[in-house]
Amino acid sequence: MIRLTRLNNIPFYLNPDLIEHVESTPDTLISLTNGQKYMVLEAAEEVLEKVVALRQRIYEGVLLSVRNSAAGGE
């Protein structure tokens, strides 16, 4: 999950797997695959950076697990 901020300054967590697209209108509008839409304070680029950072952390953990398994560790 990524932490974002609604326009009323209330933070919330969003599952980035549901993001269909992000646009600047000039506020940042996030559209989800289920039809929901969220306006957030973060710029579109910042939302993208948060998604990329989350994916990197996930895949680094997977890679570490694979390396440990290949090395005979747990």
ZISULLIN-V859771 format. One record per backbone hydrogen bond with DSSP energy under -0.5 kcal/mol. CO is the residue of the C=O (numbers start at 0). NH is the residue of the N-H. Records with the same first field share a line. If there is no record, write none. Layout:
CO=NH ; NH
//
This chain:
1=3 ; 13
3=11
4=40
5=8
8=10
9=5
11=3
13=1 ; 15
14=17
15=18
17=32
20=30
22=24 ; 28
26=24 ; 28
27=29 ; 39
28=22 ; 30
29=37
30=19 ; 20
31=34
35=31
37=29
38=6
39=27
42=46
43=47
44=48
45=49
46=50
47=51
48=52
49=53
50=54
51=55
52=56
53=57
54=58
55=59
56=60
57=61
58=62
59=63
60=64
61=65
62=66
63=67
64=68
65=69
66=70
67=72
68=71
//
